[in-house]
């Protein structure tokens, strides 16, 4: 179970940092992180860092299509997390 918290923590930290880098790049009109990359990180468990990055950097908060996709990835992650938790607890 500790590995799971470590996994979510590392992925969240990476996601948070990418939100910060992307916001900085957007301000300077430079290379940007693909939205699909941010969504994949959220889907695989980086959503806590994504939420924090959105709040701290005020980034990716206005584009409706991004927000909808983000919340869908978060729900899918939580459903899968619950399913796998159920499998391991049931053993």
Secondary structure as GFF3:
##gff-version 3
##sequence-region A 1 91
A	DSSP	alpha_helix	2	27	.	.	.	ID=ss1
A	DSSP	alpha_helix	35	41	.	.	.	ID=ss2
A	DSSP	pi_helix	42	46	.	.	.	ID=ss3
A	DSSP	alpha_helix	47	57	.	.	.	ID=ss4
A	DSSP	alpha_helix	64	90	.	.	.	ID=ss5
###
